[in-house]
Amino acid sequence: MRRAALPPEALDATDRAILNALQDGFPIAHDPFTQAAAPLGLSGAELTERLAHLREIGAVTRFGPFFDAEAMGGAFCLCAMEVPEARFEEVVTLVNAHPEVAHNYERAHRLNMWFVLACETREGIERTAARIERETGLCVLRFPKLREFFIGFRVEA
Amino acid sequence: MSIDATDRRIIAATQAGLPLVAEPYAEVAGWLGLPEAEVIARLGAMRDSGIVRRVALAPNHYALGMQANGMSVWDVADDRAEALGEVVGALSFVSHCYLRPRALPLWPYNLFAMLHGPDRATVEAHRAEVADILGAACARHDILYSTRILKKTGMRLRPEG
């Protein structure tokens, strides 16, 4: 994924209108591009062309259905560890070796390693966390989600 | 609601994204050997039940100038945390908002909110705004900035769950 900012001239007013409008939703219908394009003053074909370009230049991360991974039967857990500085690289290798570790971030805090475990089952989470504790000799704090709140996040393009 | 094998095939076929063709659901249906109307009906049912959260475009917020983010964490009174979490999650600069268990004594925080902005100063201003919203219900808070990505992989459902 592109992590550098695009130069402002990379997007024109129509691109920005598309990015802003389609964050709110896209129809599930026979001709969704025609439907979504109309309020933007575009044809369906113009909209798909624009979207292909926006994807190519890295302005779009994903376009399509977003699924609730837990509703599909997966189990996830945010975990944190306090890793001594001198052992950090060794512990990164041990933790990342587990395919269940989906992302892992170093953060500026006494708890300096934060990762997400993604497993098929709840038991898988417990098993993997316990295995990481055995392999590293360090405590893995588990922060399972108790409640998820509806998100109003929007990026104004 | 539970999903069946056909739903799983539709999920597996679309989780990387919809094809950019005039009739994208017909295209997906063609890949799977299903009628278009069935793909549309099943996706609609999954959206109604929350398994599909939304069908939409996710902008690359880094590319659009949102370069900074921080994991803000808040020690919110248990009897207020649900209601205040709703308010914080609805803010336009919050991309994830969860209640999680505390891990005392090391970790007193129960509300996690990922804050985004074009730069660190804006993220800090957002943090002050959240602190104002939580007011006296929040005993203390912190923000953790990432210093390095150690691993990042997509979380994908296998076609045969």
HADDOCK unambig.tbl for C-alpha pairs under 7 A between the chains (distance, minus, plus):
assign (segid A and resid 2 and name CA) (segid B and resid 63 and name CA) 6.46 0.50 0.50
assign (segid A and resid 3 and name CA) (segid B and resid 62 and name CA) 5.08 0.50 0.50
assign (segid A and resid 3 and name CA) (segid B and resid 63 and name CA) 6.05 0.50 0.50
assign (segid A and resid 4 and name CA) (segid B and resid 62 and name CA) 6.14 0.50 0.50
assign (segid A and resid 4 and name CA) (segid B and resid 63 and name CA) 5.59 0.50 0.50
assign (segid A and resid 5 and name CA) (segid B and resid 62 and name CA) 5.76 0.50 0.50
assign (segid A and resid 5 and name CA) (segid B and resid 63 and name CA) 4.02 0.50 0.50
assign (segid A and resid 5 and name CA) (segid B and resid 64 and name CA) 5.78 0.50 0.50
assign (segid A and resid 5 and name CA) (segid B and resid 65 and name CA) 5.01 0.50 0.50
assign (segid A and resid 6 and name CA) (segid B and resid 63 and name CA) 5.10 0.50 0.50
assign (segid A and resid 6 and name CA) (segid B and resid 64 and name CA) 6.35 0.50 0.50
assign (segid A and resid 19 and name CA) (segid B and resid 59 and name CA) 6.70 0.50 0.50
assign (segid A and resid 22 and name CA) (segid B and resid 56 and name CA) 5.69 0.50 0.50
assign (segid A and resid 22 and name CA) (segid B and resid 57 and name CA) 5.31 0.50 0.50
assign (segid A and resid 23 and name CA) (segid B and resid 56 and name CA) 5.38 0.50 0.50
assign (segid A and resid 23 and name CA) (segid B and resid 57 and name CA) 4.85 0.50 0.50
assign (segid A and resid 23 and name CA) (segid B and resid 58 and name CA) 6.12 0.50 0.50
assign (segid A and resid 24 and name CA) (segid B and resid 56 and name CA) 6.36 0.50 0.50
assign (segid A and resid 25 and name CA) (segid B and resid 54 and name CA) 6.50 0.50 0.50
assign (segid A and resid 25 and name CA) (segid B and resid 55 and name CA) 5.50 0.50 0.50
assign (segid A and resid 25 and name CA) (segid B and resid 56 and name CA) 4.33 0.50 0.50
assign (segid A and resid 26 and name CA) (segid B and resid 55 and name CA) 5.38 0.50 0.50
assign (segid A and resid 26 and name CA) (segid B and resid 56 and name CA) 5.12 0.50 0.50
assign (segid A and resid 28 and name CA) (segid B and resid 40 and name CA) 6.08 0.50 0.50
assign (segid A and resid 28 and name CA) (segid B and resid 44 and name CA) 6.73 0.50 0.50
assign (segid A and resid 29 and name CA) (segid B and resid 40 and name CA) 6.39 0.50 0.50
assign (segid A and resid 30 and name CA) (segid B and resid 23 and name CA) 5.99 0.50 0.50
assign (segid A and resid 30 and name CA) (segid B and resid 25 and name CA) 6.88 0.50 0.50
assign (segid A and resid 31 and name CA) (segid B and resid 22 and name CA) 6.31 0.50 0.50
assign (segid A and resid 31 and name CA) (segid B and resid 23 and name CA) 5.44 0.50 0.50
assign (segid A and resid 33 and name CA) (segid B and resid 22 and name CA) 6.18 0.50 0.50
assign (segid A and resid 44 and name CA) (segid B and resid 22 and name CA) 6.65 0.50 0.50
assign (segid A and resid 45 and name CA) (segid B and resid 22 and name CA) 6.87 0.50 0.50
assign (segid A and resid 48 and name CA) (segid B and resid 20 and name CA) 5.49 0.50 0.50
assign (segid A and resid 48 and name CA) (segid B and resid 21 and name CA) 6.66 0.50 0.50
assign (segid A and resid 58 and name CA) (segid B and resid 60 and name CA) 6.89 0.50 0.50
assign (segid A and resid 58 and name CA) (segid B and resid 63 and name CA) 6.78 0.50 0.50
assign (segid A and resid 59 and name CA) (segid B and resid 59 and name CA) 5.98 0.50 0.50
assign (segid A and resid 59 and name CA) (segid B and resid 60 and name CA) 5.18 0.50 0.50
assign (segid A and resid 59 and name CA) (segid B and resid 63 and name CA) 5.65 0.50 0.50
assign (segid A and resid 59 and name CA) (segid B and resid 64 and name CA) 6.81 0.50 0.50
assign (segid A and resid 60 and name CA) (segid B and resid 58 and name CA) 6.01 0.50 0.50
assign (segid A and resid 60 and name CA) (segid B and resid 59 and name CA) 4.39 0.50 0.50
assign (segid A and resid 60 and name CA) (segid B and resid 60 and name CA) 4.93 0.50 0.50
assign (segid A and resid 61 and name CA) (segid B and resid 58 and name CA) 5.52 0.50 0.50
assign (segid A and resid 61 and name CA) (segid B and resid 59 and name CA) 5.50 0.50 0.50
assign (segid A and resid 61 and name CA) (segid B and resid 60 and name CA) 4.87 0.50 0.50
assign (segid A and resid 62 and name CA) (segid B and resid 17 and name CA) 6.07 0.50 0.50
assign (segid A and resid 62 and name CA) (segid B and resid 57 and name CA) 6.00 0.50 0.50
assign (segid A and resid 62 and name CA) (segid B and resid 58 and name CA) 5.16 0.50 0.50
assign (segid A and resid 63 and name CA) (segid B and resid 17 and name CA) 5.13 0.50 0.50
assign (segid A and resid 63 and name CA) (segid B and resid 18 and name CA) 6.27 0.50 0.50
assign (segid A and resid 63 and name CA) (segid B and resid 56 and name CA) 5.84 0.50 0.50
assign (segid A and resid 63 and name CA) (segid B and resid 57 and name CA) 4.33 0.50 0.50
assign (segid A and resid 63 and name CA) (segid B and resid 58 and name CA) 6.08 0.50 0.50
assign (segid A and resid 64 and name CA) (segid B and resid 14 and name CA) 6.94 0.50 0.50
assign (segid A and resid 64 and name CA) (segid B and resid 17 and name CA) 4.60 0.50 0.50
assign (segid A and resid 64 and name CA) (segid B and resid 18 and name CA) 4.91 0.50 0.50
assign (segid A and resid 64 and name CA) (segid B and resid 55 and name CA) 5.13 0.50 0.50
assign (segid A and resid 64 and name CA) (segid B and resid 56 and name CA) 5.48 0.50 0.50
assign (segid A and resid 64 and name CA) (segid B and resid 57 and name CA) 6.46 0.50 0.50
assign (segid A and resid 65 and name CA) (segid B and resid 14 and name CA) 6.86 0.50 0.50
assign (segid A and resid 65 and name CA) (segid B and resid 15 and name CA) 6.68 0.50 0.50
assign (segid A and resid 65 and name CA) (segid B and resid 17 and name CA) 6.96 0.50 0.50
assign (segid A and resid 65 and name CA) (segid B and resid 52 and name CA) 6.28 0.50 0.50
assign (segid A and resid 65 and name CA) (segid B and resid 54 and name CA) 5.85 0.50 0.50
assign (segid A and resid 65 and name CA) (segid B and resid 55 and name CA) 4.07 0.50 0.50
assign (segid A and resid 65 and name CA) (segid B and resid 56 and name CA) 6.46 0.50 0.50
assign (segid A and resid 66 and name CA) (segid B and resid 52 and name CA) 5.61 0.50 0.50
assign (segid A and resid 66 and name CA) (segid B and resid 53 and name CA) 5.57 0.50 0.50
assign (segid A and resid 66 and name CA) (segid B and resid 54 and name CA) 5.57 0.50 0.50
assign (segid A and resid 66 and name CA) (segid B and resid 55 and name CA) 6.05 0.50 0.50
assign (segid A and resid 67 and name CA) (segid B and resid 51 and name CA) 5.60 0.50 0.50
assign (segid A and resid 67 and name CA) (segid B and resid 52 and name CA) 4.45 0.50 0.50
assign (segid A and resid 67 and name CA) (segid B and resid 53 and name CA) 5.72 0.50 0.50
assign (segid A and resid 68 and name CA) (segid B and resid 51 and name CA) 5.11 0.50 0.50
assign (segid A and resid 68 and name CA) (segid B and resid 52 and name CA) 6.15 0.50 0.50
assign (segid A and resid 68 and name CA) (segid B and resid 53 and name CA) 6.28 0.50 0.50
assign (segid A and resid 71 and name CA) (segid B and resid 51 and name CA) 5.70 0.50 0.50
assign (segid A and resid 72 and name CA) (segid B and resid 51 and name CA) 6.98 0.50 0.50
assign (segid A and resid 96 and name CA) (segid B and resid 151 and name CA) 6.83 0.50 0.50
assign (segid A and resid 102 and name CA) (segid B and resid 152 and name CA) 6.07 0.50 0.50
assign (segid A and resid 102 and name CA) (segid B and resid 153 and name CA) 5.32 0.50 0.50
assign (segid A and resid 102 and name CA) (segid B and resid 154 and name CA) 6.88 0.50 0.50
assign (segid A and resid 102 and name CA) (segid B and resid 155 and name CA) 6.64 0.50 0.50
assign (segid A and resid 103 and name CA) (segid B and resid 151 and name CA) 4.95 0.50 0.50
assign (segid A and resid 103 and name CA) (segid B and resid 152 and name CA) 4.35 0.50 0.50
assign (segid A and resid 103 and name CA) (segid B and resid 153 and name CA) 6.12 0.50 0.50
assign (segid A and resid 104 and name CA) (segid B and resid 149 and name CA) 6.30 0.50 0.50
assign (segid A and resid 104 and name CA) (segid B and resid 150 and name CA) 5.04 0.50 0.50
assign (segid A and resid 104 and name CA) (segid B and resid 151 and name CA) 4.79 0.50 0.50
assign (segid A and resid 104 and name CA) (segid B and resid 152 and name CA) 6.51 0.50 0.50
assign (segid A and resid 105 and name CA) (segid B and resid 146 and name CA) 6.24 0.50 0.50
assign (segid A and resid 105 and name CA) (segid B and resid 148 and name CA) 5.87 0.50 0.50
assign (segid A and resid 105 and name CA) (segid B and resid 149 and name CA) 4.69 0.50 0.50
assign (segid A and resid 105 and name CA) (segid B and resid 150 and name CA) 5.21 0.50 0.50
assign (segid A and resid 105 and name CA) (segid B and resid 151 and name CA) 6.95 0.50 0.50
assign (segid A and resid 106 and name CA) (segid B and resid 146 and name CA) 5.63 0.50 0.50
assign (segid A and resid 106 and name CA) (segid B and resid 147 and name CA) 5.51 0.50 0.50
assign (segid A and resid 106 and name CA) (segid B and resid 148 and name CA) 5.06 0.50 0.50
assign (segid A and resid 106 and name CA) (segid B and resid 149 and name CA) 6.34 0.50 0.50
assign (segid A and resid 106 and name CA) (segid B and resid 150 and name CA) 6.57 0.50 0.50
assign (segid A and resid 107 and name CA) (segid B and resid 144 and name CA) 6.00 0.50 0.50
assign (segid A and resid 107 and name CA) (segid B and resid 145 and name CA) 5.54 0.50 0.50
assign (segid A and resid 107 and name CA) (segid B and resid 146 and name CA) 4.19 0.50 0.50
assign (segid A and resid 107 and name CA) (segid B and resid 147 and name CA) 5.35 0.50 0.50
assign (segid A and resid 108 and name CA) (segid B and resid 144 and name CA) 5.92 0.50 0.50
assign (segid A and resid 108 and name CA) (segid B and resid 145 and name CA) 5.85 0.50 0.50
assign (segid A and resid 108 and name CA) (segid B and resid 146 and name CA) 6.39 0.50 0.50
assign (segid A and resid 108 and name CA) (segid B and resid 147 and name CA) 6.47 0.50 0.50
assign (segid A and resid 109 and name CA) (segid B and resid 144 and name CA) 6.49 0.50 0.50
assign (segid A and resid 143 and name CA) (segid B and resid 100 and name CA) 5.61 0.50 0.50
assign (segid A and resid 143 and name CA) (segid B and resid 101 and name CA) 5.94 0.50 0.50
assign (segid A and resid 144 and name CA) (segid B and resid 100 and name CA) 5.91 0.50 0.50
assign (segid A and resid 145 and name CA) (segid B and resid 98 and name CA) 6.28 0.50 0.50
assign (segid A and resid 145 and name CA) (segid B and resid 99 and name CA) 6.11 0.50 0.50
assign (segid A and resid 145 and name CA) (segid B and resid 100 and name CA) 5.09 0.50 0.50
assign (segid A and resid 146 and name CA) (segid B and resid 99 and name CA) 5.31 0.50 0.50
assign (segid A and resid 146 and name CA) (segid B and resid 100 and name CA) 5.18 0.50 0.50
assign (segid A and resid 147 and name CA) (segid B and resid 98 and name CA) 5.62 0.50 0.50
assign (segid A and resid 147 and name CA) (segid B and resid 99 and name CA) 5.01 0.50 0.50
assign (segid A and resid 148 and name CA) (segid B and resid 97 and name CA) 6.18 0.50 0.50
assign (segid A and resid 148 and name CA) (segid B and resid 98 and name CA) 4.60 0.50 0.50
assign (segid A and resid 148 and name CA) (segid B and resid 99 and name CA) 6.53 0.50 0.50
assign (segid A and resid 149 and name CA) (segid B and resid 85 and name CA) 6.41 0.50 0.50
assign (segid A and resid 149 and name CA) (segid B and resid 86 and name CA) 5.60 0.50 0.50
assign (segid A and resid 149 and name CA) (segid B and resid 89 and name CA) 5.59 0.50 0.50
assign (segid A and resid 149 and name CA) (segid B and resid 97 and name CA) 5.60 0.50 0.50
assign (segid A and resid 149 and name CA) (segid B and resid 98 and name CA) 6.07 0.50 0.50
assign (segid A and resid 150 and name CA) (segid B and resid 86 and name CA) 6.73 0.50 0.50
assign (segid A and resid 150 and name CA) (segid B and resid 89 and name CA) 5.81 0.50 0.50
assign (segid A and resid 150 and name CA) (segid B and resid 90 and name CA) 6.41 0.50 0.50
assign (segid A and resid 151 and name CA) (segid B and resid 89 and name CA) 4.86 0.50 0.50
assign (segid A and resid 151 and name CA) (segid B and resid 90 and name CA) 5.12 0.50 0.50
assign (segid A and resid 151 and name CA) (segid B and resid 95 and name CA) 6.35 0.50 0.50
assign (segid A and resid 151 and name CA) (segid B and resid 96 and name CA) 6.55 0.50 0.50
assign (segid A and resid 152 and name CA) (segid B and resid 89 and name CA) 6.33 0.50 0.50
assign (segid A and resid 152 and name CA) (segid B and resid 90 and name CA) 4.24 0.50 0.50
assign (segid A and resid 152 and name CA) (segid B and resid 91 and name CA) 5.53 0.50 0.50
assign (segid A and resid 152 and name CA) (segid B and resid 92 and name CA) 5.08 0.50 0.50
assign (segid A and resid 153 and name CA) (segid B and resid 91 and name CA) 6.53 0.50 0.50
assign (segid A and resid 153 and name CA) (segid B and resid 92 and name CA) 4.27 0.50 0.50
assign (segid A and resid 153 and name CA) (segid B and resid 93 and name CA) 5.47 0.50 0.50
assign (segid A and resid 153 and name CA) (segid B and resid 94 and name CA) 5.38 0.50 0.50
assign (segid A and resid 153 and name CA) (segid B and resid 95 and name CA) 5.08 0.50 0.50
assign (segid A and resid 154 and name CA) (segid B and resid 92 and name CA) 5.31 0.50 0.50
assign (segid A and resid 154 and name CA) (segid B and resid 93 and name CA) 6.82 0.50 0.50
assign (segid A and resid 155 and name CA) (segid B and resid 61 and name CA) 6.43 0.50 0.50
assign (segid A and resid 157 and name CA) (segid B and resid 64 and name CA) 6.29 0.50 0.50
